[in-house]
Structures are given as structure tokens and as C-alpha cells.
């Protein structure tokens, strides 16, 4: 994946540093600037043309949600994720209206942050690797898998969606083990995402996992369709 230029807009510089460390967990991100208020945020977006903005709500000069129309005018394709203590419904509705990728309510753990960013990156990978576009692909992109007529929807755990699960099962082979990295490449997802789905399939006994050793003796977990 190509480098994603990111701007962090947060009025507390210490919190901004924490968020920068969170983003550093993902090698594809490059933080190109940090803003402490609304005015600096707009100036940085105009100057740096980032791909991704991590946006707070409460700034001393303006509310972050009130910046959304200006940000869309400045950079229509800017991906925005909000991370804030603001839990007001009006703010969340406005964020949805302006196409915000995710809305995280503080305090946010590294685990929560990584899950949200992984979901965002999975969507970007799906867009980059798409060949033929069909309804299943669109449903996967928008996170709204369809139910087949006459069937009941199976309750899936948090973090597992039906479309991606079907893709993972489709690439597994009974007599040929595959690593999480190999599966990730085939479905256009991250290795972390692929492993999560594979381990879920192991837990429901749809596939089995075996530890195998390569030429240099390094153990690797391989997955087989049952």
C-alpha cells in the first residue's frame, strides 16, 4: 500500500503525541503535520494535501464538526477519522453526513484505535485491488452484507462480517495449508484481519491450524479447510 499522509488535529499536544504513536503502529502512515486549533487544521490541510485527518471536536476557536464542510470544500477526497470526548448525537450525525470514516469516543485504547484503522485500511485495500465490481463487492465495501432469501442470518461475533468470511473460506484448500499472509494477499486484506478470520474459522471447526517449520526452522501457522 502506498504511503498515507496524515495530519493530527488535537488541541492537547500531549494527546497528539499519543495519537502519533498509535499511527506509528502502521508503517503506511506518515504524519506530515499536527494542528492545535481549527485555524491550523485548515491551513495544514490546504498546505500539505493529506490523505487522512485524525480530527478532534473541541478546539479553542471552533468545533471540529463545524470544520467538516470547509474540509470537504478544501479536500473532497480527504479521509477523516474523529477521535474525541464529544458523545453528542448531533455531532455524530453531522460526522456521518460528511462521510467521516469512524468516530471514536475518548478514552480510546490502542486496541480500539488499531481496530478502527484496520477497518479503514481494509476498505482502501479493497478499493485498490478490486477487479470486477459486483453487488457482493459493494456490500463488503459498505459493510452491509445481504441476506439470502429464505435463510436466517447467523449471529457473528464482533469484528467478523459475512462477506469477508466467505472470501476467506473460498481461498482455503483442504490439502494445502496456507498462512495468514497468503490468505491476506488473496482477499486484499491485512495479515491481522486474515488471521482474525482464520482463527474464528478454527474456533468453529471449519478449518484446522497446524504449526509447520520452514527450511530455516522458523515455525509458521498454516490453515487447512476441513
C-alpha positions in Angstrom: 0.0 0.0 0.0 1.3 3.5 -0.8 2.2 5.9 1.9 -0.8 7.7 3.5 0.0 11.3 4.5 -1.7 12.1 7.8 -2.5 15.2 9.8 -3.4 15.1 13.5 -5.7 17.8 14.7 -5.8 17.8 18.6 -5.7 20.8 20.9 -3.7 18.9 23.6 -0.1 18.4 22.3 0.4 15.5 24.7 -2.6 13.7 23.4 -1.5 14.4 19.8 1.8 12.7 20.5 0.0 9.6 21.8 -2.1 9.5 18.6 1.1 9.9 16.6 2.5 6.8 18.4 -0.8 5.0 17.7 -0.5 5.7 14.0 3.2 4.7 14.0 1.9 1.1 14.6 1.0 1.2 10.9 4.1 1.6 8.6 1.9 3.0 5.7 1.2 6.2 7.6 3.4 9.3 7.6 2.4 12.1 9.9 3.1 15.3 7.9 1.7 17.8 10.5 -0.1 18.4 13.8 -2.6 21.2 14.5 -3.6 22.6 17.8 -6.7 24.5 16.7 -9.2 24.8 13.9 -7.3 27.5 12.0 -4.1 25.5 12.0 -6.1 22.4 10.8 -7.5 24.1 7.8 -4.1 25.7 7.0 -2.3 22.3 7.2 -4.9 20.5 5.0 -4.5 23.2 2.4 -0.7 23.2 2.6 0.1 19.5 2.9 -2.9 18.0 1.0 -3.0 15.0 3.3 -4.8 11.7 2.6 -6.0 11.2 6.2 -7.1 13.5 9.0 -7.4 12.5 12.7 -9.8 15.2 14.0 -10.8 16.2 17.5 -14.1 18.1 18.2 -13.2 20.6 20.9 -10.8 23.4 19.8 -10.4 26.8 21.4 -11.6 28.7 18.2 -14.1 26.3 16.5 -15.7 22.9 16.9 -14.1 20.2 14.8 -17.5 19.1 13.4 -18.1 22.6 12.2 -14.9 22.3 10.2 -16.3 19.4 8.1 -18.0 21.5 5.4 -14.8 23.6 5.0 -12.6 20.4 4.9 -14.8 18.9 2.3 -14.5 22.0 0.2 -10.7 22.2 0.6 -10.1 18.5 0.0 -13.1 16.4 -1.2 -11.3 13.1 -1.1 -9.7 13.6 2.4 -10.4 10.6 4.7 -11.4 11.8 8.2 -11.5 9.9 11.4 -12.7 11.6 14.5 -11.3 10.9 18.0 -12.9 13.0 20.7 -14.6 13.1 24.1 -17.7 14.5 22.5 -20.5 12.0 22.6 -23.4 14.2 21.5 -25.7 12.6 19.0 -25.8 15.8 16.9 -22.1 15.7 16.4 -22.1 12.0 15.4 -25.0 12.6 12.9 -23.0 15.5 11.3 -19.9 13.3 11.1 -21.9 10.7 9.3 -23.4 13.3 6.9 -19.9 14.4 5.9 -18.6 10.9 5.3 -16.3 10.5 8.4 -14.7 7.1 8.3 -15.0 6.4 12.0 -16.0 8.2 15.3 -14.0 7.1 18.4 -15.1 8.4 21.8 -12.3 9.0 24.3 -10.8 7.4 26.2 -9.6 5.2 23.3 -7.3 2.2 23.9 -4.6 1.2 21.4 -6.7 -1.9 20.6 -9.8 0.2 19.8 -7.7 2.5 17.7 -6.0 -0.3 15.8 -9.3 -2.0 15.0 -10.7 1.2 13.6 -7.6 1.9 11.5 -7.5 -1.7 10.3 -11.1 -1.4 9.1 -10.2 1.8 7.3 -7.2 0.2 5.6 -9.1 -2.9 4.6 -11.5 -0.7 2.8 -8.7 1.1 1.0 -7.1 -2.2 0.0 -10.4 -3.4 -1.3 -10.7 -0.4 -3.5 -7.1 -0.7 -4.7 -7.3 -4.4 -5.5 -10.8 -4.6 -7.0 -11.2 -6.2 -10.4 -14.8 -7.0 -11.3 -17.3 -5.0 -9.3 -20.5 -6.8 -8.3 -23.1 -6.4 -5.5 -21.2 -8.6 -3.1 -18.1 -6.4 -3.5 -20.2 -3.3 -2.9 -21.8 -4.8 0.1 -18.4 -5.7 1.5 -17.1 -2.2 0.9 -20.1 -0.6 2.6 -20.2 -3.2 5.4 -23.8 -4.3 4.6 -23.8 -7.9 3.6 -27.0 -9.1 2.1 -29.1 -11.9 3.5 -30.1 -14.6 1.0 -33.9 -15.0 0.6 -35.4 -17.8 2.8 -32.3 -18.0 5.1 -31.7 -16.9 8.6 -28.9 -14.6 9.4 -26.2 -16.2 11.5 -25.0 -14.3 14.5 -21.4 -13.5 14.0 -19.0 -12.1 16.7 -17.8 -8.5 16.7 -15.2 -7.9 14.0 -16.4 -10.7 11.7 -18.6 -9.9 8.7 -20.2 -12.4 6.5 -18.8 -11.2 3.1 -15.2 -11.3 4.2 -15.7 -14.6 6.0 -17.0 -16.1 2.7 -13.9 -14.8 0.9 -11.6 -16.4 3.4 -13.4 -19.7 3.2 -13.3 -19.5 -0.6 -9.5 -19.4 -0.8 -8.8 -22.2 1.7 -7.9 -25.6 0.3 -8.4 -28.9 2.2 -5.0 -30.5 1.4 -2.8 -27.4 1.1 -2.1 -25.3 4.1 -1.9 -21.5 3.8 -0.5 -18.9 6.1 -2.4 -15.8 7.2 -0.1 -13.7 4.9 -1.0 -15.8 1.9 -4.7 -15.6 2.6 -4.5 -11.8 3.2 -2.8 -11.3 -0.2 -5.6 -13.3 -2.0 -8.5 -11.5 -0.4 -6.9 -8.0 -0.4 -6.8 -7.5 3.4 -4.2 -7.1 6.1 -2.5 -10.1 7.7 -4.0 -9.1 11.0 -7.5 -9.2 9.5 -6.9 -12.5 7.7 -5.6 -14.1 10.9 -8.6 -12.9 12.9 -11.0 -14.6 10.4 -8.9 -17.8 10.1 -8.8 -18.2 13.9 -12.5 -17.7 14.0 -12.9 -20.5 11.4 -10.7 -22.7 13.6 -12.9 -21.9 16.6 -16.0 -23.1 14.8 -14.1 -26.1 13.3 -14.5 -25.0 9.7 -10.7 -25.1 9.3 -7.8 -26.5 11.2 -4.4 -25.0 12.0 -1.1 -26.7 12.1 2.3 -25.3 13.0 4.8 -26.1 10.3 8.6 -25.5 10.1 10.3 -24.0 7.1 13.8 -24.5 5.8 15.4 -22.3 8.4 13.3 -23.9 11.1 11.0 -20.9 11.8 7.5 -22.1 12.8 4.6 -20.9 10.8 0.9 -21.4 11.4 -0.8 -22.9 8.3 -4.6 -23.2 7.9 -6.5 -26.1 6.1 -10.1 -26.2 5.2 -11.8 -29.1 7.0 
